[in-house]
Amino acid sequence: MTLAVTPRVATHCPYCALQCGQWVGAGGEVDARDFPTNRGGLCQKGWTSGSLLAHPERLTTPLMRASRSAPFAAVGWDAALGHVAGRLRELQAQHGPDAVAVFGAGGLTNEKAYLLGKFARVALGTSQIDYNGRFCMSSAAAAGNRAFGVDRGLPFPVTDLDDAEVVLLAGANVAETMPPLMGHLGSARLVVVDPRRTPTAERALASGGLHLQPVPGTDLVLALGMLHVAVVDGYLDADYLAERTTGFDDAWRVAAQWWPERAERVCGVPAADMRRAVGWLAGAARRYVLTARGAEQHANGVDTVTSWINLALALGLPGRPGSGFGTITGQGNGQGGREHGQKSDQLPGYRSISDPAARAHVAGVWGVDPDSLPGPGRSATELLAALGRDDGPRALLVFGSNVLVSAPDANAVAERLAALDLLVVADVLPGETAMAADVVLPVAQWAEEEGTMTNLEGRVLRRRRAMAPPGGVRTDLEVISGLADRLGVAGFPAEPQEVFDELRAASAGGISDYSGISYDRLDAGEALHWPCPAPGHPGTPRLFTERFAHPDGRARLIPVDHTPSAELPDADHPLRATTGRVLVHYQSGAQTRRVAELSGVVPESFVEVHPDTAARAGLADGDWARVVSRRGAAEARVRCVPTLRPDTVFLPFHFGGEQAANRVTNPALDPISRMPEFKVSAVRLEPA
Ligand code: SF4
């Protein structure tokens, strides 16, 4: 008897930036595949991702309705795309090119991110494009550019962490968000900076390390206190600072005022723990400082990340073999998504849209006059806040994002979406934003299409098609191409390899240069990290080994000082709410809330509260609470957690509607990155 062998393709998980290796069969069966980031492991999200492919709620036909209160009706693609293109042109004729806005995502493939940016600037001529990556990583990106002259999340392969002796994780709960990464930290003593006793913090304590538990919004003070220790206790790497950096004296002038006992009074971390942590970092031969959203999602997120970079530079870590500084990217294509032109201020190749030479290069690839390209537009939060206003966009096209759940101040976002003349959402499943739209376009998902992703190490990976999408579903590239066609604009191919080859040309000579990377090289199994500026170039797995990317080759220490969170507790709102993730859900939860094995584990929102704090609010473990800020309230089931700070509560942000944590969050922005302050809102608790 011959057993049937199901064909399967080598691809990567649809979720986070670790981009674990997967096999996917033609019937949607998922298996773990050995790949350097996951070494044969997957987390629960990856294992169960196949159930999304034939999910009963899949959108399989375009939907339209006459008004927001009317029911959706199924329509054909010609009718849907024709209607959208016609309305876009009408609104632009009435209100100008910026009447149409585009919102992308860090989960889109490189090809989609690139074509979407080109579509906005060339087919629509609008400056109004940004994406949900502005909510994650943009502060780390700005800090990396400022310090090193380039932003690549990890400037070294994940496997370099295998031999680490000491790793400081600032605001990174990787044991929950990307569990296979913990396999690379197995031999390290961990120092975890987090207001919560997360599973990662538990691992730190089990490793003989430390859990440093600052008051939310005071991480920068902790880093200043630790820099003070590095100087006063004699841990500075003076040769490294002299040869490879500038700016130490200015950075020290600020840190000199933050001796550990003073820092302790603000951030709450014992000075003795600061001294122990710095001593371990300084005394190890192989050591890393890694940051993530906990450091970034503040109104001073760029400065907070910078404070950790300053500490790493003072100890001589970045660019040294076996040591380094990195930021852990969250979304699947969080790295590539910010390189190819989805950002309001950028063009492909990580170029500035305000740079005349960059505009000339990209316009040349696109075959347009550089002067015809719009300038910088609004950042994501500002764009959402402007929708439907007199000077704001009248139409919004959303690709791969669920802003009604993921953007800060969700009640205000709902009001702005309701004020639009046209809301179009391309999505796989009926997420909250899609269900608020005028037109819904059903699109393919990861195992149904070809493309590339760039993971947290800057390594470009092939996504491969294991099966055809359901009948009636098109790829995002086909949707963008079809819309451009109906707008009468040529030059928008729908074939992924053709788009990638154009992306390579557009990125050539830029910071993230992909010009030497091809589908053929990736399919042959080459491990290619950008920059890869020529077909025979081996790629660049490690940056900064010889020089940093500033013209003088030196990294910059930048003086940064403490600023209070944009919103502080008062008598009405005496607690600090912070938000984050849980193991079994991803981003807005639009996918994982629909996977029974995942939603069965965490079916509803919860609020972590210290038992004393809960009791003061008249709440007990298991009760339903309202978490009330100055902007709105979220309902959540109380989880009493004795290890949490009594002044802090925690909400996961994966739920919508009444349970949406972002009904509470503060849209205050970092002045440089324009990233919102998801990590600190003043709230009170009351029984629901
Ligand atoms: Fe997927 Fe990330 Fe889990 Fe890996 S760690 S299986 S990439 S969600």
Residues whose N, C-alpha, C, O or C-beta is under 5 A from the ligand:
A	BS01	SF4	C13 Y15 C16 L18 Q19 C20 L42 C43 K45 G46 T177 M178 P179 P180
